Amino acid sequence: MTDLPGSAFPTTRETARTEPVITRVSTLELFLDLVFVFTVTQLTSLIVGARNGADYLKAALVFMTIWWIYSGYVWLTSNVGTERTKHRLLMFAGMAGFLVMALAIPTVFGAGGVAYGVGLLVVTLVHAGLFTQARTGSARAILGIAPFNLVSAGLVLLAGFVNPPWDWPLWVAAVGVVVSSSFFGRERGFTLSPAHFVERHGLVVLIALGESIVAIGTGARGLPPNATLVTAAALGLALAGALWWTYFDRDDQRAERRIDALPDRDRARLALAGFGYGHYLMLAGIIVLAAGIKGVVAHPVGHATPHDAWCLGGGLALYLAGDVLFRRLMGLGPGRLRLLAAVGALLTVPVALVAGGLVQLGGCVALLVVLLLVEAGRRAQTVKPGRG
């Protein structure tokens, strides 16, 4: 047995590795991502309207049900091609289900609950049906995880018929069911194509970052383009750019190499942990952050509201915490600096309450710039001895 340095997932000689079936992202997958763009926008609106801890928890539950099955489609398209007409039509049916879910998000704990549940059930059925067409061992593996997904979708649908607050236990149970499937190792029978898998998740991160840019536009709606607004917009763009740098400056490529070096069984475990749970936190952080950016751009001067301040600082901290988890699971290096940056992000909240959101936004940008510069300096020091 040989281990990958810095990774908790061993490479075993006894376990075979399947050659990649899908190596490139198809345009149909990109089309599906367009639906996810709308879904992220709807989730951001849900966060913007949050007023207490219960509202944030509701948004977290909704996002988990979305992310679980959406990432399931990434696993699906890493095994099943989209060239056949039958597969394309089923993918469009799945897109329709996702669109219904997105439309229902603003009222998901009210009048939209049933529609959301129906959409999730359709998406889940299409996912399971398409997976049986895989030319890999995943066609059998889906039979082990599909029951968990279907029970979860059924609980969400049932919650749509139940009046608050009794729908809460059903939502919690729905999330608990799908998460518990990983406790039983149901993912271990799946195969995936590392290059395709990592690229698809990178595209999802880009979509979430794109929502930060959209948030600048929606926050600026109706405001004159004066120096203050331009400064806020530029800082919002800089913050999104710095987040891009933390992920796409080598980490995605290194993660692909980590997965590619593993046998199927360990690939699946690592992919679920790092790209499933790690990315859930990262994406949730970006969505919350986008809500904060929108609030700052709309009201750049004066004391920031506690909601906007916590969304901006807390969203950045949540992203960095998820990024540290992702890096730790993938064996990409220590994350202590990023954990310190997450703490620093939280410390910007009282700054915003006193000095305003524009100052907080600038502080968040400065925090990430310093983090990236220090990390770059440490990498340079590590490389130098090897050149001699």
C-alpha positions in Angstrom: 0.0 0.0 0.0 1.2 3.5 -0.9 -0.2 6.7 0.5 -0.4 10.1 -1.2 1.6 12.6 0.9 -0.7 14.8 3.0 -3.8 13.0 2.1 -6.0 10.8 4.4 -7.0 8.5 1.5 -4.6 5.7 0.6 -3.7 4.3 -2.8 -4.1 0.5 -2.8 -2.5 -1.7 -5.4 -5.3 -4.2 -4.9 -8.0 -1.9 -6.2 -8.4 -1.3 -9.9 -8.7 2.0 -11.6 -11.2 2.5 -14.4 -10.2 4.4 -17.5 -12.1 7.7 -17.9 -15.3 7.3 -20.0 -16.0 11.1 -20.3 -13.1 13.4 -20.6 -14.7 16.7 -21.8 -17.6 18.8 -20.5 -20.4 18.8 -23.1 -22.4 21.9 -24.1 -25.5 20.2 -22.7 -23.9 20.2 -19.3 -23.2 23.9 -19.7 -26.8 24.4 -20.6 -27.8 22.7 -17.4 -25.5 25.2 -15.6 -27.6 28.0 -16.9 -30.5 26.7 -14.9 -28.2 26.5 -11.9 -27.4 30.2 -12.4 -31.0 31.0 -11.8 -31.1 28.7 -8.8 -28.2 30.5 -7.2 -29.9 33.8 -7.8 -33.0 32.6 -6.1 -31.0 31.3 -3.1 -29.3 34.7 -2.8 -32.7 36.3 -2.7 -33.6 33.9 0.1 -30.6 35.0 2.1 -31.2 38.7 1.4 -34.7 38.2 3.0 -33.4 36.3 6.0 -34.0 38.0 9.3 -33.1 35.4 12.0 -31.2 32.2 12.5 -34.2 30.1 11.5 -34.3 31.7 8.1 -30.6 31.0 7.5 -31.1 27.4 8.6 -34.0 27.1 6.2 -31.8 28.3 3.4 -29.1 25.9 4.4 -31.5 23.0 4.2 -32.8 24.0 0.8 -29.3 24.4 -0.5 -28.3 21.0 0.7 -31.1 19.3 -1.1 -30.2 21.2 -4.3 -26.5 20.7 -4.0 -26.8 17.0 -3.2 -28.8 16.2 -6.4 -27.0 18.8 -8.6 -23.6 17.4 -7.7 -25.2 14.0 -8.4 -25.6 15.1 -12.0 -21.9 15.9 -12.1 -21.2 12.3 -11.1 -23.8 11.2 -13.7 -22.3 13.1 -16.6 -18.9 11.8 -15.6 -20.2 8.3 -16.4 -22.9 8.8 -19.1 -22.5 10.7 -22.3 -25.0 13.2 -23.7 -24.7 12.3 -27.4 -27.7 9.9 -27.6 -31.1 11.5 -28.2 -32.7 9.6 -25.3 -30.0 10.8 -22.9 -30.5 14.4 -24.1 -34.2 14.3 -23.6 -33.9 12.9 -20.1 -31.4 15.6 -19.3 -33.9 18.3 -20.5 -36.5 16.7 -18.2 -34.1 17.0 -15.4 -33.5 20.6 -16.2 -37.2 21.2 -16.1 -37.3 19.7 -12.6 -34.4 22.0 -11.5 -36.2 25.0 -13.0 -39.4 24.2 -11.0 -37.3 23.9 -7.9 -35.7 27.3 -8.5 -39.0 29.0 -9.2 -40.4 27.6 -5.9 -37.5 28.6 -3.7 -38.9 32.0 -2.5 -42.0 30.3 -1.1 -40.5 26.8 -0.5 -41.7 26.9 3.2 -45.1 28.0 2.2 -47.2 27.9 -1.1 -44.2 26.7 -3.1 -43.4 23.6 -1.0 -45.3 21.1 -3.1 -43.9 22.4 -6.4 -40.4 22.3 -5.1 -40.9 18.7 -3.9 -42.4 17.6 -7.2 -39.4 19.2 -9.1 -36.9 17.4 -6.8 -38.7 14.1 -7.3 -38.5 14.5 -11.1 -34.8 15.4 -10.9 -34.1 12.4 -8.7 -36.0 9.9 -10.9 -34.2 11.2 -14.0 -30.9 11.0 -12.3 -31.4 7.4 -11.2 -32.8 6.3 -14.6 -29.9 7.8 -16.6 -27.3 6.3 -14.3 -28.5 2.8 -15.2 -27.3 3.5 -18.7 -23.7 4.0 -17.6 -21.1 1.7 -19.2 -19.2 1.5 -15.9 -19.8 -0.1 -12.5 -21.8 3.0 -11.6 -24.8 1.5 -13.3 -25.0 -1.0 -10.4 -23.8 1.4 -7.7 -26.8 3.8 -8.3 -29.1 1.0 -7.1 -27.4 1.4 -3.7 -27.9 5.2 -3.4 -31.1 5.8 -5.4 -33.3 4.7 -2.5 -31.8 7.3 -0.2 -32.3 10.0 -2.8 -35.9 9.0 -3.4 -36.8 8.8 0.3 -35.2 12.2 0.8 -37.2 13.7 -2.2 -40.4 12.1 -0.8 -39.9 13.7 2.6 -39.4 17.1 1.0 -42.6 16.6 -1.0 -44.5 15.5 2.1 -43.2 18.6 3.9 -45.0 20.7 1.2 -48.3 19.4 2.5 -47.5 20.0 6.2 -48.2 23.3 7.9 -45.3 25.1 9.7 -43.6 24.4 12.0 -44.2 20.7 11.6 -42.5 20.8 8.2 -39.2 21.4 9.8 -38.6 17.8 11.1 -39.3 16.5 7.5 -36.7 18.8 6.0 -34.1 17.9 8.5 -34.9 14.2 8.0 -34.6 14.6 4.2 -31.1 16.1 4.5 -30.2 13.5 7.1 -31.2 10.6 4.8 -29.0 11.6 1.9 -26.0 12.5 4.2 -26.4 9.1 5.9 -25.8 7.3 2.6 -22.2 8.3 2.8 -21.9 6.8 6.3 -22.7 3.4 4.7 -20.1 3.9 2.0 -22.7 3.9 -0.8 -20.5 6.0 -3.0 -17.6 3.5 -3.2 -19.0 1.6 -6.1 -19.1 4.6 -8.4 -16.4 5.5 -10.9 -15.7 9.0 -12.3 -13.4 10.7 -14.8 -11.1 13.0 -12.7 -10.5 15.7 -15.4 -14.2 16.0 -16.2 -15.3 15.8 -12.6 -12.9 18.6 -11.4 -13.7 20.8 -14.4 -17.5 20.5 -13.7 -17.1 21.6 -10.1 -14.8 24.4 -11.1 -17.6 25.7 -13.4 -20.1 25.6 -10.5 -17.7 27.7 -8.4 -17.5 30.2 -11.3 -21.3 30.3 -11.4 -21.4 31.1 -7.7 -18.8 33.8 -8.2 -20.8 35.2 -11.1 -23.7 35.7 -8.6 -21.4 38.1 -6.7 -21.1 40.1 -9.9 -24.8 40.0 -10.4 -25.3 41.2 -6.8 -23.3 44.3 -7.6 -25.7 45.1 -10.5 -28.9 44.5 -8.5 -27.5 46.5 -5.5 -26.7 49.4 -7.8 -30.1 49.4 -9.5 -31.5 52.9 -9.5 -28.4 54.6 -8.1 -26.4 57.3 -9.8 -22.9 56.1 -10.9 -21.0 58.4 -8.6 -17.5 57.9 -7.1 -18.9 56.1 -4.1 -20.9 53.6 -6.1 -18.0 53.0 -8.5 -15.7 52.3 -5.6 -18.1 49.9 -4.0 -18.6 48.1 -7.3 -14.8 47.9 -7.9 -14.2 46.5 -4.4 -17.0 43.9 -5.0 -15.4 42.8 -8.2 -12.0 42.7 -6.5 -13.4 40.5 -3.7 -14.9 38.1 -6.3 -11.6 38.1 -8.1 -9.6 37.3 -5.0 -11.9 34.4 -4.2 -11.3 33.1 -7.8 -7.6 33.3 -7.1 -7.8 31.2 -3.9 -9.4 28.3 -5.8 -8.2 28.4 -9.4 -4.5 29.2 -8.7 -3.3 25.6 -8.8 -5.7 24.1 -6.2 -8.2 22.7 -8.8 -5.3 21.2 -10.9 -3.6 19.7 -7.9 -7.0 18.2 -6.7 -7.4 16.6 -10.1 -4.0 15.0 -9.8 -4.8 13.7 -6.4 -8.0 12.0 -7.5 -6.4 10.7 -10.7 -3.8 8.9 -8.7 -6.3 6.9 -6.6 -8.2 3.7 -7.4 -11.9 3.9 -8.0 -13.0 3.0 -4.5 -10.8 5.7 -2.9 -11.5 8.2 -5.7 -15.2 8.1 -4.9 -14.7 8.6 -1.1 -12.3 11.5 -1.7 -14.6 13.1 -4.3 -17.6 13.0 -2.1 -15.8 14.4 0.9 -13.9 17.2 -0.8 -16.1 18.1 -3.7 -19.4 17.2 -2.0 -19.2 18.5 1.6 -16.2 20.9 1.2 -17.7 22.6 -1.8 -21.1 22.8 -0.1 -19.6 25.1 2.5 -17.6 27.0 -0.1 -20.6 27.6 -2.3 -22.9 28.5 0.6 -20.3 31.0 1.7 -20.2 32.7 -1.7 -24.0 32.9 -1.9 -24.2 34.5 1.6 -21.3 36.8 0.6 -23.2 37.8 -2.5 -26.1 38.9 -0.4 -23.7 41.0 1.7 -22.2 42.6 -1.4 -25.6 43.5 -2.7 -26.4 45.3 0.6 -23.1 47.2 0.7 -23.5 48.4 -2.9 -27.0 49.5 -2.2 -26.1 51.4 1.0 -22.3 52.0 0.8 -22.2 54.9 3.3 -23.4 55.1 6.9 -23.5 52.3 9.4 -24.1 48.9 7.9 -27.1 46.9 9.0 -26.2 43.8 11.1 -27.7 41.6 8.3 -25.4 43.0 5.6 -22.4 43.0 7.8 -22.8 39.4 8.9 -23.5 38.3 5.4 -20.3 39.9 4.1 -18.0 38.9 6.9 -19.7 35.6 7.8 -20.0 34.5 4.1 -16.3 35.1 3.5 -15.5 33.2 6.7 -17.7 30.3 5.7 -16.1 30.1 2.3 -12.6 30.0 3.8 -13.6 27.4 6.3 -15.0 25.2 3.5 -11.9 25.9 1.4 -9.7 24.7 4.3 -11.8 21.5 4.6 -11.4 20.9 0.9 -7.7 21.5 0.9 -7.2 19.3 4.0 -9.2 16.4 2.6 -7.4 16.7 -0.8 -4.0 16.9 0.9 -3.2 20.3 -0.8 -1.3 21.7 2.1 -1.9 23.4 5.5 -4.8 25.7 5.9 -3.9 27.5 9.1 -3.4 30.9 7.3 -6.8 30.5 5.7 -8.4 29.7 9.0 -6.8 32.9 10.5 -8.2 34.8 7.5 -11.7 33.3 8.3 -11.4 34.7 11.8 -10.3 38.0 10.4 -13.3 38.1 8.1 -15.6 37.7 11.2 -13.7 40.6 12.8 -14.8 42.9 10.0 -18.4 42.7 11.2 -18.1 45.2 14.1 -16.0 47.4 11.8 -18.9 47.6 9.4 -21.4 48.4 12.2 -19.2 51.4 13.2 -17.5 52.6 10.0 -19.9 51.3 7.3 -20.1 48.6 4.7 -17.7 50.2 2.2 -14.9 50.0 4.8 -15.8 46.4 5.6 -15.7 45.5 1.9 -12.3 47.1 1.5 -11.1 45.3 4.6 -12.2 41.9 3.2 -10.4 42.6 -0.1 -7.2 43.6 1.8 -7.5 40.5 3.9 -7.6 38.2 0.9 -4.8 40.1 -0.9 -2.5 39.7 2.1 -3.4 36.0 2.4 -2.6 35.4 -1.2 0.7 37.3 -1.1 1.9 35.5 2.1 1.0 32.1 0.5 2.8 33.0 -2.7 5.9 34.0 -0.7 5.9 30.7 1.2 5.6 28.8 -2.0 8.6 30.6 -3.4 10.7 29.9 -0.4 9.7 26.2 -0.6 10.7 26.0 -4.3 14.1 27.7 -4.0 16.0 25.0 -2.2 15.0 22.5 -4.9 16.5 24.6 -7.6 20.0 24.2 -6.1 
